[in-house]
Amino acid sequence: MFQICTQKKTILSVEDIISLIGNKCDGVIGQLTEDWGETLFSALSRAGGKAFSNMAVGYNNVDVNAANKYGVAVGNTPGVLTETTAELAASLSLSAARRIVEADNFMRAGLYDGWLPHLFVGNLLKGQTVGVIGAGRIGSAYARMMVEGFKMNLIYYDLYQATRLEKFVTAYGQFLKANGEQPVTWKRASSMEEVLREADVISLHPILDKTTYHLINKERLAMMKKEAILVNCSRGPVIHEVALVEHLKANPMFRVGLDVFEDEPYMKPGLADMKNAIVVPHIASASKWTREGMATLAALNVLGKIKGYPVWSDTNRVEPFLDEKSRPPAACPSIVNSKSLGLPVSKL
Ligand SMILES: NC(=O)c1ccc[n+]([C@@H]2O[C@H](COP(=O)([O-])OP(=O)(O)OC[C@H]3O[C@@H](n4cnc5c(N)ncnc54)[C@H](O)[C@@H]3O)[C@@H](O)[C@H]2O)c1
């Protein structure tokens, strides 16, 4: 039997979830706003539960070690958020570069009294450098959009080499050159600081863990160009938000586009007053296709585990689960702790 939570609250507390789990529960689909740690996994395990899936690709709200301890499989929803999230990062980059929100507010306030050469002058992206920190699925998709769409040069920092992305930029640069245009270039930075110093637009796309908590702090903000644009569609705590507010105050031409915040749903004091900040309420994955895909993958993770299906072998190839015209494969699309739990892998 499926049970859908009809609570009016937006964010459920641990106590709320414990009472919803009750005495018998095979599995749960939850949200990134919930704290899935020792308490909830032990409650789920006591109720006979074997599976939990976040309806998100990131799972920094889940203590995977605690899930392992209670033998609970943890699912996430990779792949279906990539382009949608990258498109929001690109939207925030453009909105910040061309001061769209400030200009819109100005217009609505009835302040426009005629064209002026200096009205809302922003940055031309073409030929500038886009910096990507965390060039995984979303970071690479964003990089491609900015390189291909606006002919920006790329500098990226990641723990791993983004080979496909490098190949794409090389080929696109050759294509431009063959057409008599200035070719685009790429560089893999040896440190994050190199990206901060060189890029004009910087977008953050790493996972949130101990290594990326407060990755952007006072010192690192000071390394960035005075007129740089910073975009965050990863997780709020990747930026030290108090330091960011101070930096925005001191540098009026420095602009940010933020989808995520350190203490969601709240913003740090002063941020809402900053004209050089664009803020949206964690909507990076909010396209109809993506949200349906996330719900489908999360449900199939839990259902697949309950039915005893194996784990899908390639989490970057989840399309077969999304085709509404055919039955999904008899597998769990993405279980992040499958190795720790020794779960069998699908041969499909
Ligand atoms: N705002 C939103 O609604 C939204 C939507 C989707 C994803 N996200 C966030 O974006 C993150 C990335 O998603 P993805 O699908 O691209 O994941 P991914 O695993 O494909 O990419 C993450 C990349 O970050 C890199 N990385 C890890 N630690 C790093 C470090 N210390 N420095 C630099 N790079 C580091 C990894 O090597 C990897 O390439 C998710 O974990 C999630 O938190 C947010």
The ligand as a Tripos MOL2 file, in Angstrom:
@<TRIPOS>MOLECULE
LIG
   44    48     1     0     0
SMALL
NO_CHARGES

@<TRIPOS>ATOM
      1 N1         19.8110   23.7660   -6.5320 N.am      1 LIG1
      2 C1         19.2440   22.6210   -6.8630 C.2       1 LIG1
      3 O1         18.0330   22.4820   -6.9270 O.2       1 LIG1
      4 C2         20.1170   21.4440   -7.2280 C.ar      1 LIG1
      5 C3         19.6910   20.5560   -8.2140 C.ar      1 LIG1
      6 C4         20.5060   19.4770   -8.5440 C.ar      1 LIG1
      7 C5         21.7100   19.2880   -7.8920 C.ar      1 LIG1
      8 N2         22.1040   20.1910   -6.9440 N.ar      1 LIG1
      9 C6         23.4020   20.0150   -6.2680 C.3       1 LIG1
     10 O2         24.4040   19.8870   -7.2740 O.3       1 LIG1
     11 C7         25.3120   18.8720   -6.8830 C.3       1 LIG1
     12 C8         26.0150   18.3230   -8.0900 C.3       1 LIG1
     13 O3         25.1380   17.5010   -8.8490 O.3       1 LIG1
     14 P1         25.6990   16.6270  -10.0610 P.3       1 LIG1
     15 O4         24.5680   15.7740  -10.5390 O.co2     1 LIG1
     16 O5         26.4130   17.4690  -11.0430 O.co2     1 LIG1
     17 O6         26.7520   15.7140   -9.2590 O.3       1 LIG1
     18 P2         28.1120   15.0870   -9.7610 P.3       1 LIG1
     19 O7         28.4790   14.0850   -8.7220 O.co2     1 LIG1
     20 O8         27.9830   14.6330  -11.1860 O.co2     1 LIG1
     21 O9         29.1470   16.3250   -9.7350 O.3       1 LIG1
     22 C9         29.7360   16.8280   -8.5760 C.3       1 LIG1
     23 C10        31.1900   17.1590   -8.9090 C.3       1 LIG1
     24 O10        31.7790   17.8440   -7.7970 O.3       1 LIG1
     25 C11        33.1300   17.4180   -7.7200 C.3       1 LIG1
     26 N3         33.6880   17.7040   -6.4080 N.ar      1 LIG1
     27 C12        33.5020   17.0420   -5.2500 C.ar      1 LIG1
     28 N4         34.2290   17.6220   -4.2590 N.ar      1 LIG1
     29 C13        34.8630   18.6830   -4.8250 C.ar      1 LIG1
     30 C14        35.7540   19.6650   -4.3350 C.ar      1 LIG1
     31 N5         36.1490   19.6600   -3.0660 N.pl3     1 LIG1
     32 N6         36.1970   20.5990   -5.1860 N.ar      1 LIG1
     33 C15        35.8180   20.6010   -6.4840 C.ar      1 LIG1
     34 N7         34.9730   19.6870   -7.0140 N.ar      1 LIG1
     35 C16        34.5130   18.7360   -6.1870 C.ar      1 LIG1
     36 C17        33.0610   15.9230   -8.0340 C.3       1 LIG1
     37 O11        34.3280   15.4000   -8.4030 O.3       1 LIG1
     38 C18        32.0500   15.8980   -9.1710 C.3       1 LIG1
     39 O12        32.6540   15.9920  -10.4480 O.3       1 LIG1
     40 C19        24.4350   17.8670   -6.1010 C.3       1 LIG1
     41 O13        25.1840   17.1020   -5.2020 O.3       1 LIG1
     42 C20        23.4460   18.7580   -5.3970 C.3       1 LIG1
     43 O14        23.9020   19.0880   -4.1140 O.3       1 LIG1
     44 C21        21.3350   21.2530   -6.5990 C.ar      1 LIG1
@<TRIPOS>BOND
     1     1     2 1
     2     2     3 2
     3     2     4 1
     4     4     5 ar
     5     4    44 ar
     6     5     6 ar
     7     6     7 ar
     8     7     8 ar
     9     8     9 1
    10     8    44 ar
    11     9    10 1
    12     9    42 1
    13    10    11 1
    14    11    12 1
    15    11    40 1
    16    12    13 1
    17    13    14 1
    18    14    15 2
    19    14    16 1
    20    14    17 1
    21    17    18 1
    22    18    19 2
    23    18    20 1
    24    18    21 1
    25    21    22 1
    26    22    23 1
    27    23    24 1
    28    23    38 1
    29    24    25 1
    30    25    26 1
    31    25    36 1
    32    26    27 ar
    33    26    35 ar
    34    27    28 ar
    35    28    29 ar
    36    29    30 ar
    37    29    35 ar
    38    30    31 1
    39    30    32 ar
    40    32    33 ar
    41    33    34 ar
    42    34    35 ar
    43    36    37 1
    44    36    38 1
    45    38    39 1
    46    40    41 1
    47    40    42 1
    48    42    43 1
@<TRIPOS>SUBSTRUCTURE
     1 LIG1         1 GROUP 0 **** ****
